[in-house]
Amino acid sequence: MTRLPPPSAVKLGLVIDLDTCVGCHACVVACKGWNTQSDLGTPLSDQNPYGADPSGTFLNRVHSYEVTPPAGPTQQVHFPKSCLHCEDAPCVTVCPTGASYKRGSDGIVLVNEDACIGCGLCAWACPYGAREMDPSAGVMKKCTLCVDRIYNDALPEVDRTPACVRTCPAGARHFGDLGDPDSAISQLVTDRGGFDLMPEQGTKPVNKYLPPRPRDRDTAGDIDILAPLLAPVAADGKGLVAWLDRTLSKLPGGHG
Amino acid sequence: MTDPVLDLSRPIGDAVRKTTCYMCACRCGIDVHVKAGPDGKDRVAYIEGNRDHPVNKGVLCAKGSAGIMQHNAPARLRAPLKRTGPRGSGAFEEISWDEALTLATSWLKPLRDTAPEKLAFFTGRDQSQSFTSLWAQGFGTPNYAAHGGFCSVNMAAAGIYTMGGAFWEFGTPDWEHTKLFLLFGVAEDHDSNPIKIGIGKLKARGARIVGVNPIRTGYNAVADDWFGVTPGNDGLLILSLVHCLMTAGKIDTDYLARFTNASVLVNQDPKSADYGLFIRDDELRPQVIDQRTGKLAPWNGEGVEPQLTGTWRNAGYTHRSVFHLMADRYTDPVHAPENVATRVGIPAARIRQLAADLADVAFNQPVVLDRPWTDFRGKRHDRMIGRPVSVHAMRGISAHSNGFQTCRALHMLQIILGAVETPGGMRFKPPYPKPATAHPKPHSKVVPGQPLDGPHLGYPQGPDDLCLTEQGTPARIDKAFTWENPLSAHGLMHMVISNAHAGDPYKIDTLFMYMANMSWNSSMNTRGVIDMLTDTDEDGDYVIPRIIYSDAYSSEMVAYADLILPDTTYLERHDCISLLDRPISEADAMADAIRWPVVTPDRDVRAFQSVLCDLGARLSLPGFVNEDGTARYADYADYIMHHLRRPGIGPLAGWRVGDTGLQDGRGLPNGNQLNEYITHGGFWTSHIPDEAAYFKPFNRAYQDWAVTMGLYDVPLPYIFQLYVEPLRRFQLAAEGHGHRQPPDALRGQIRVTLDPLPIWYPPFEDAHIDPAEYDVHALTQRPMAMYHSWGSQNAWLRQIHGVNPLYVPTKIWKKHGFREGDWARVTSAHGSITVPVALQESLNENTVWTWNAIGKRKGAWALDTDAPEATRGFLLNHLIHELLPPKGDGLRWANSDPVTGQAAWFDLRVKIEKSGAPQESQPVLPPLASPVPKGPNSLAWKIR
């Protein structure tokens, strides 16, 4: 069993905006590409990549759900999911070798592949299904929050952000310190009512999700406000031309 | 306990090389990180977006990041191939380039010398059309086009004829200022990253996004309001919005009067041969009534104040402005929401709500910039007033037989709101704006041994510009620019094989294609096309005698060619994303870009454009040889730097040679130009002055800047063509006027569909089948993480989209008692498929759909024959024919738009029934022999 460190002041994590995510999978593939070339661990492998049942290791996946409200059309929500870097991370405490650990300095949850025996207990303990065993390497893989990007002096400063955040075309992914209530992403969480995924699990995820804004405005309430905008000025084409001639002649410089 | 110490500051690779993505047509900038492999050769380690690039500004979509898997795909062809077995068997032998090019020359040279039209050269997803068309023009064949005819020519042609520009490459929403973004029927592909970046900006600002699409996925999923329109009825919805706005007087009258031809006078004398044409003066300038004098004046006269509602009485007739005609047509209650709601599939109250939103945003929330500017009539405007309603649409509304007029209607909606080229609306990207009249007209005059008399494709202004022979028969194999589809500005690639097979209008000898998967997802009637490609005549010879094909990958089309010229991947080649073609400009900047070989091919392959330079020299094509007959260009890179299209104008506008040094836009060729591009991140950009940034078609500052930069040679101000006079000229011919007359059978169609003002009519298929029997609309969309067939050999992307069920709405799901895992038999008037189904509730209740081109033929793309793409994946193409079913009039009508010839893919109607589960999706075609070896059983792509 592995102990968690005392809660860190800095809590690095992601804020994912479900109002904006278009479900394009850009983050999924950028993550795959980065963590395959990364020297932090073994590459993310793919089994049967050109065959009947291709199956590879991904640290981030996008799911789509349909939501049918009591009134109005069915909606679709895109839901990217990766490790939430929980404060009370059951994947750490369950680890028999200490391979799974939470960093004391910034709260990032990582796997020390040298110590990982591939027993899979952590994946079983994670209520979010955020860990994947890599069959080629026989070690557990998970989101590293691109720890080899965010502190990487070899990268331009602007690029020291997770690959998924850097690539997200719609700007639906945000990275920062959720331990600092004044940070830009903490403010975003406050302003937009950010929420924890499955809080009842008691894992205290660091990552937050921003809820979709209401969709499909009801016509009943609006039409009274908007209707005057469409009040007819004429019944037919002739009437419209006549109305226009009257209106334009009243304007400064009009020709009436 | 201390945490492990990690080395967190490793560099990604040995070098970063900046080039242009080609995982789709979006043309984003990419940073390719290369790293030396064990053999010391550079390999691609990682790809990310280029932060400085005007298109994607650093972000990159799933396809772009997965480029590394495309580049390394086992499906890459390895050497030139010569067919050894029957067509379609996939049996080839690898040959040398010298043998391949000698063979190609021996086929092509006699054609050029005797009958150049017997070569049909069509390029698919080609980003070098200004080059490939030059080659075809030099060869002398009239038979050249790219893939626009089956993609989105309705959108492009409607945009060019109406506004002198179109969406995507030529135009963009003003993301910084827009307050309401209206997204029509778009598939989630074209303009991939810019649209996503834009949506992100609007979301961050709280601006409103409205999606009009039968299918609620992707962008429509994040739209604030979704209108699940019934396919083919978008035009009806748009005209209803126009009706609401016009009857309420919620139109930008000042904008309409000054900057559109709403104020131009139309001949109203029904007996006149000019009935419906513009009143013109001796210099042929369309006339308006000048408010200052009440008299006729040319539209562009200095200081003229056009009267929107002008009339002019002459020879007993009152001639009226276009606005009168619009007012009469669109105030008609036939367009009222209550009268269209059922067909459109959207309640009248919601249509009115949308119209009211448009009015509210356009007129109660204008964007006003304190930027004085001067219009082409010399009038000084002290501010720029904009209507912050912006629009985007692509193939969704355009791939219908009423697509051209629907796209026109959409532009009319934008224009009556005053929302084109104004702050917050839609903006053009250089070299646009450019009116239809500034484009070439189509050319088709063939002289053996000589080049064609001009560019193949263009914008006809009337019947005189059609591509007809002296006998009146089609001059082109695809019958573009004929009475069947007069404004076919992109050609009709989808008709080439069926026409060539039928010998109608004539037989050809060699079909030469590039990047076009015609025996699979790029053809309607896939099975029929395969039969045509393999059909033999009474002598046992192929009906289409010779087929040359170039592709980088082992696509389905490879098996049907006689000679394969293997292309490189996009990371191994030079390209120019040119201002002569479809550049990477933004609304505030003119820009172009390159690709360059960031790694060296490890196979015996050559960039197709370099091969064309070589072939052009072997054939002594004008422009491809020097005066002494030697090859003019060593390769495509040489062409890019040294070709001159006009004096001072070449394929790339950056770093040209001037009198005192390097300069932008115009200048002499620079042999170091590509190196300059490479040094500067793979692209060049020049900003448009602030005063010139909006109202570009009408803005003197923009026009002058465009001349300086070489976009035009003289200023070309114009006004938007709400009334498209060339359409009226075709109608007049159909009414019996003029010396060039359409066949009688087409007169009725031309009179109805080539209306100079936007109209809506039902999709043609509805009149050829029983809509009650075929009661379901069937569509395809392209996923954001996949681009056509290209993605399927990509080990990462196929894990995201490896299967494509038929998505079925709740009503149909329940009606047939479908359950998860079920299969359905889907039948159209043309064919039948049996496919897996899945429930989707966020869907128009009468529409089914699937992802486009996920389904694959066994043996293609180096996939295993039991790959899900080949066993459960499927194409809707089997259900669609290039002709409509016979309707008993003795004629076969094209399944395409009667204005442009665009393939009407989305008119498809089907019926559905539950089916027992077959072993595989039906129909099953026999496997192809693969010309490339199988891929590995596992992958872990890391350069060590």
Contacts between the chains, C-beta under 8 A, distances in Angstrom:
chain1	res1	chain2	res2	distance
A	3	B	1	6.7
A	5	B	1	7.2
A	17	B	203	7.4
A	19	B	203	6.1
A	19	B	222	6.7
A	20	B	199	7.1
A	20	B	200	5.9
A	20	B	203	4.4
A	20	B	204	7.9
A	20	B	222	6.2
A	21	B	222	7.2
A	22	B	188	7.7
A	22	B	196	6.0
A	22	B	199	6.6
A	22	B	218	5.2
A	22	B	219	5.7
A	22	B	221	6.9
A	22	B	222	5.6
A	22	B	784	7.0
A	23	B	217	7.3
A	23	B	218	6.0
A	23	B	221	6.6
A	23	B	784	7.2
A	24	B	61	5.8
A	24	B	62	6.1
A	24	B	188	7.6
A	24	B	196	6.4
A	24	B	218	7.2
A	24	B	784	4.0
A	24	B	785	6.4
A	25	B	62	4.1
A	25	B	784	6.8
A	25	B	785	4.2
A	25	B	800	5.3
A	26	B	59	7.2
A	26	B	60	6.5
A	26	B	61	4.7
A	26	B	62	4.9
A	26	B	64	7.8
A	26	B	65	6.7
A	26	B	196	8.0
A	26	B	785	7.9
A	28	B	62	6.4
A	28	B	785	7.9
A	28	B	800	6.9
A	29	B	62	4.2
A	29	B	63	7.9
A	29	B	65	4.1
A	29	B	66	4.9
A	29	B	785	7.3
A	29	B	796	5.7
A	29	B	797	7.4
A	29	B	800	7.9
A	30	B	48	7.0
A	30	B	60	6.8
A	30	B	62	7.9
A	30	B	65	4.6
A	32	B	65	7.6
A	32	B	66	7.9
A	32	B	796	5.8
A	33	B	46	5.7
A	33	B	47	6.7
A	33	B	48	7.8
A	33	B	65	5.0
A	33	B	66	7.4
A	33	B	68	6.3
A	34	B	46	6.7
A	36	B	940	7.1
A	36	B	941	5.7
A	36	B	942	6.0
A	37	B	12	6.9
A	37	B	13	7.9
A	37	B	33	7.8
A	37	B	45	5.1
A	37	B	46	4.8
A	37	B	941	7.7
A	37	B	942	5.8
A	37	B	943	7.2
A	39	B	7	7.2
A	39	B	10	5.2
A	40	B	6	6.7
A	42	B	940	7.3
A	43	B	940	4.0
A	43	B	941	6.5
A	43	B	942	4.0
A	44	B	940	7.3
A	45	B	938	6.0
A	45	B	939	6.4
A	45	B	940	4.2
A	46	B	795	5.3
A	46	B	796	7.4
A	46	B	799	7.3
A	46	B	938	6.5
A	46	B	939	4.3
A	46	B	940	7.5
A	47	B	937	7.4
A	47	B	938	5.2
A	48	B	937	6.3
A	48	B	938	7.4
A	49	B	795	3.6
A	49	B	798	8.0
A	49	B	935	6.4
A	49	B	936	7.1
A	49	B	937	7.9
A	49	B	938	7.0
A	49	B	939	4.7
A	50	B	74	6.4
A	50	B	793	7.3
A	50	B	795	6.6
A	50	B	862	6.1
A	50	B	863	5.3
A	50	B	864	6.0
A	50	B	867	7.0
A	50	B	934	6.9
A	50	B	935	3.7
A	50	B	936	7.6
A	51	B	863	7.6
A	51	B	864	4.2
A	51	B	866	7.1
A	51	B	867	6.3
A	51	B	937	7.2
A	52	B	864	6.0
A	52	B	866	4.2
A	52	B	867	6.0
A	52	B	868	6.6
A	52	B	871	7.6
A	53	B	868	7.7
A	54	B	795	6.7
A	54	B	798	6.0
A	54	B	799	5.1
A	54	B	802	6.4
A	55	B	799	7.2
A	56	B	795	7.3
A	56	B	796	7.1
A	56	B	799	5.6
A	56	B	939	7.6
A	58	B	799	7.8
A	64	B	217	7.8
A	64	B	221	7.8
A	66	B	840	7.2
A	66	B	841	5.2
A	66	B	842	5.7
A	68	B	841	6.0
A	73	B	216	7.2
A	73	B	226	6.0
A	73	B	228	6.4
A	73	B	842	6.5
A	74	B	216	7.3
A	74	B	841	3.9
A	74	B	842	4.1
A	74	B	843	8.0
A	75	B	216	7.3
A	75	B	221	7.0
A	75	B	226	7.9
A	75	B	842	6.4
A	76	B	216	5.6
A	76	B	217	6.2
A	76	B	220	8.0
A	76	B	221	4.0
A	76	B	842	5.0
A	77	B	221	7.1
A	78	B	221	6.4
A	78	B	222	8.0
A	101	B	3	6.4
A	101	B	4	7.7
A	103	B	3	5.1
A	104	B	3	6.0
A	105	B	3	7.3
A	112	B	4	5.2
A	136	B	938	6.1
A	136	B	940	5.7
A	137	B	940	8.0
A	147	B	6	6.8
A	147	B	8	6.2
A	148	B	6	7.3
A	148	B	8	5.1
A	148	B	10	6.8
A	151	B	8	4.4
A	151	B	9	7.1
A	152	B	8	5.7
A	152	B	9	5.1
A	152	B	10	7.2
A	153	B	9	4.2
A	154	B	9	5.1
A	154	B	10	6.4
A	154	B	11	4.2
A	154	B	12	7.5
A	155	B	12	7.7
A	158	B	51	7.0
A	159	B	51	7.9
A	163	B	48	7.3
A	166	B	48	6.8
A	166	B	49	7.6
A	166	B	58	6.8
A	166	B	59	7.6
A	167	B	48	6.6
A	167	B	49	6.3
A	167	B	59	5.6
A	167	B	60	5.0
A	167	B	61	8.0
A	167	B	65	6.3
A	168	B	59	6.5
A	169	B	56	7.5
A	169	B	59	4.3
A	169	B	60	7.5
A	169	B	61	5.9
A	169	B	192	7.6
A	169	B	193	4.7
A	169	B	196	3.5
A	169	B	197	5.6
A	169	B	200	7.1
A	170	B	196	4.5
A	170	B	197	7.1
A	170	B	199	5.5
A	170	B	200	4.0
A	170	B	203	7.3
A	170	B	222	7.9
A	171	B	197	7.3
A	171	B	200	3.6
A	171	B	201	7.6
A	171	B	203	7.8
A	171	B	204	6.7
A	172	B	200	6.8
A	212	B	222	7.8
A	213	B	224	7.1
A	215	B	223	7.5
A	215	B	224	6.2
A	215	B	225	7.2
A	215	B	226	7.1
A	216	B	224	7.7
A	216	B	225	5.7
A	216	B	226	6.2
A	217	B	224	7.2
A	217	B	225	6.1
A	217	B	353	7.6
A	219	B	347	7.2
A	219	B	349	4.3
A	219	B	350	5.4
A	219	B	353	5.1
A	220	B	349	8.0
A	222	B	353	5.7
A	222	B	356	7.8
A	223	B	349	5.8
A	223	B	352	6.6
A	223	B	353	6.0
A	223	B	356	7.6
A	226	B	352	7.6
A	226	B	353	6.1
A	226	B	356	3.3
A	226	B	357	6.9
A	226	B	360	6.6
A	227	B	352	7.4
A	227	B	356	6.8
A	229	B	248	6.7
A	229	B	250	6.6
A	229	B	356	4.5
A	229	B	359	4.5
A	229	B	360	5.6
A	230	B	244	5.3
A	230	B	245	7.8
A	230	B	247	7.7
A	230	B	248	4.4
A	230	B	250	7.2
A	230	B	352	6.2
A	230	B	355	6.0
A	230	B	356	5.3
A	230	B	359	6.7
A	231	B	248	6.0
A	232	B	247	4.7
A	232	B	248	6.0
A	233	B	247	7.0
A	233	B	248	6.2
A	233	B	249	4.1
A	234	B	247	6.4
A	234	B	249	7.4
A	234	B	331	6.7
A	235	B	247	7.9
A	235	B	331	7.5
A	236	B	327	7.9
A	236	B	328	7.4
A	236	B	331	5.2
A	236	B	332	7.5
A	237	B	324	6.8
A	237	B	326	7.9
A	237	B	327	3.5
A	237	B	328	3.4
A	237	B	329	7.3
A	237	B	330	7.9
A	237	B	331	4.9
A	237	B	332	7.8
A	238	B	327	7.5
A	238	B	328	7.6
A	239	B	331	7.6
A	240	B	246	6.3
A	240	B	247	7.0
A	240	B	249	7.1
A	240	B	327	4.4
A	240	B	331	5.6
A	241	B	309	4.9
A	241	B	323	7.2
A	241	B	324	5.9
A	241	B	327	5.4
A	243	B	249	6.1
A	244	B	249	7.2
A	244	B	253	6.3
A	244	B	308	6.6
A	244	B	309	5.6
A	244	B	323	7.9
A	245	B	309	5.5
A	247	B	249	7.2
A	247	B	253	7.6
A	248	B	253	6.4
A	248	B	308	7.3
A	248	B	309	7.8
A	255	B	291	4.6
A	255	B	294	7.8
A	255	B	307	7.0
